Amino acid sequence: MSKYEAVIGLEVHIQVRTETKMFCSCPNKYGEPPNTLVCPVCMGYPGVLPTPNKEAIMRTVAAGVMCSCQIAEFSKFDRKSYFYPDMPKNYQISQYDLPFCTNGRIHIYGKGFSGKDMADKYIGLTRIHLEEDVAKLTHFANCSGVDYNRAGVPLMECVSEPDMRTADEAYAYLTALKQIMQYAGISDCDMEKGQMRCDVNVSIRLPGAEFGTKIEIKNLNSFRSIHRSLEYEIWRQEKVLEAGGKLTQETRGWNDDSGETYLMRSKENAHDYRYFPEPDLMPVTLTKEQIEEIRLKLPELPEATRDRFVRDYDLTPYDAHVLTLEKTVSEYFDKGAKLVKTPKIMANWIISELLRELAKSETSISECRITPEKLAGLVKLIEDNTISGKIAKDVFVEMFNLGKDARTVVDEKGLVQVTDSSAIDAFVTQAIEMNPAQVEQYRSGKTMVLQFFVGQVMKLSKGKANPQLVVELLKSKLDS
C-alpha cells in the first residue's frame, strides 16, 4: 500500500443536444463536410449579434437539477478573450462568476473499473456553466486545418471538486455523469464524436496534508484511457517523490500505445482571459416556477432506475447495474420485461447473449433486428417449455441474423421441445443400455456421471428433450 493518496478533479465538457448552435441558427450536426455549417455569427464576422439558444439553457438547467445543483435565478454570459485559430472571434462567449448551476453532487458506489470495491460516496460538482464550443483543429504533416462546423455548438463545462482519490472513483464519476446526461436527453455523450471531453487534474499528498503539485493530463479519448492514465500518473508521481525529486506544475499528454504520460508543456503564467460581461447579451433570469417545471418533466435518475429494476423485476444489483449503463439498453429491457413472467430470464439473455453479439457486430441496440417484443417472445417459449435453453440459443442466432421472431424460427426448423415422457423415456433407456460402464460408476456412488447421461439423452433427442424430465427419468431408472 502506498503512503500517498491521490487528489483528483475533473473538468468535463459535454455538448448539448439541440437543433441549432448556441448563438446562431446553424444546425448542430456531426459528420457534415468541413466548414459547411457556418454563418457570419459563428464565424465571427464584424457587426453580427448573437442570439441565445433557449433550448440549450433549459437543458443545462435540467442537467443541474439532475445533479442536485443549486439553480441560479439570475445568470449572465461573459466574454473570455484569447487568440487561437479555433475561436474566430478571438473571444469565447462563456460564463464566469454567475453560472447556471452550482454546488451539485454525483453519487458513486459499487465496484470500480478494476473490479475493486469502492467507498459509497458523493463527489462534489462545483459548477455547470454553458458556453460555445470551439472549432476542430486537425494537424497534418506540414500544416493544420480548421473545421468551423463545431464552433458555436452549445457546450456545458462540468467542474468537479477534488474529491476523487482513485482512478476507479474517477471512472465511476464519469460513468455516472454520462448516464445522467443520456437519461435526461441532454447529450449523447459520444466521445468518438467529441460530444464528451475530459481534462484530468491529479496530485498526490500524504493523507491530511496540503494538496500537492497539480498535474493536468490531456489527449484522453475514452474512459479507459482516463483510468489508465490516472493509474500511471499516480504511480509516476510517487516514484519521483520517493527518489527525492520534486514535482512541478505541468501539462502532460497520454500515449495509449505505450501506456505512459509525457510532458507537453511546463508551468505557464496564468492566462489573463480578461473576463467581462458579454455586452451583446442580456442577463438570463429564471423564475422558481420555470425551474420547478423543468424538474417535474425530468425522467428518473439512473440510480433510481437501478433500484426499481432490483425491486420490481427481482434482479441482482449487478444485473441492474449492467442494464442501466446505457439508457437505450435500460429502455430495451424495461419494455421487454413487462411482457414476460420472469424478467430475470430476459435480463440474462440481454447481458449474456444480446450485448455480446451487438459488440461483436459493432451494432447499436437501437439498430438491432431483435426488438424487445421479439426477445420477449423467445423468453415466453422458454417459460412455457416449448423450447429448451439450448435450442433457444440456436433460435437466437437466427433471430439476430435474419430478424425473424422466435415462433417463426421454431416452426420452420421443427425445434419444439419434446415434453412427452414416453418419448423421452425411450431416449433414456437407449442411453443407459449403450453405456453400462457409466451405469456402474453411478451406482457405485459417482453421481456426477448423471450429467454424462443427460448429455447422451440430449444428443439422441437432438436437443429437443425437456432437461427437467430427462433428469427425473434418469434418476428413476438409475436408482432402481
Protein Blocks (a to p, Z undefined) as FASTA:
>chain_A
ZZbdcddddddddddddfbdfkbcbdcdehiaehklgcfklnopghiacdddfklmmmmm
mmmmmnopacdfbdcddddddddfklmnopacddfklcfbehiadddedjdfkopacddd
ddddfbacdddddddddddfkbccddfklgopacddddddffbfbfklmmmmmmmmmmmm
mmnomagoiaknopaccddddddddehiacddddddehiabfklmmmmmmmmmmmmmmmm
mnopacddddddddfknopacdfbdcdddddehpacdfkbccddddfklmmmmmmmpccd
fklmmmmmmmmnopafklmmmmmmpmklmmmmmmmmmmpmblmlmmmmmmmmmmmmmmmn
opafklpmbdfklmmmmmmmmmnomacfklmmmmmmmmmmnopafklmmmmnopaccfbf
klmmmmmmmmmmmmmmlmmmmmnopamlmmmmmmmmmmmnnopacfklmmmmmmmmmmZZ
